[in-house]
Amino acid sequence: MDPYGDTLFNEQEAQAALPEAAELIERCTDASQKAALRDLAALLERCAATPGSYLWFMGD
């Protein structure tokens, strides 16, 4: 359990999340939300392509 709401992705989890990010981009109607999702997808792609890497999203 993480009381701070942090989310950690390794390269396998990032690869698994890529199709969902792409689907969300297609369904999104707001330009700023699409831009944020594209940025997220780019981070996930880089993580998935780099063995041993992690993405760590830190909550407040």
SULFEN-V930190 format. One record per backbone hydrogen bond with DSSP energy under -1.0 kcal/mol. NH is the residue of the N-H (numbers start at 1). CO is the residue of the C=O. E is the energy in kcal/mol with one decimal. If there is no record, write none. Layout:
nh;co;e
NH;CO;E
NH;CO;E
This chain:
nh;co;e
5;2;-1.3
7;57;-2.9
9;55;-2.8
14;10;-2.5
15;11;-2.0
16;12;-2.0
17;13;-1.6
18;14;-1.1
21;17;-2.1
22;18;-2.4
23;19;-2.1
24;20;-2.4
25;21;-2.1
26;22;-1.8
27;23;-1.6
28;24;-1.3
34;30;-2.3
35;31;-2.2
36;32;-2.0
37;33;-2.4
38;34;-2.4
39;35;-2.2
40;36;-2.3
41;37;-2.7
42;38;-2.2
43;39;-2.1
44;40;-2.6
45;41;-2.6
46;42;-2.2
47;43;-2.3
48;44;-2.8
49;45;-1.7
50;47;-1.3
53;50;-1.9
55;9;-2.5
57;7;-3.3
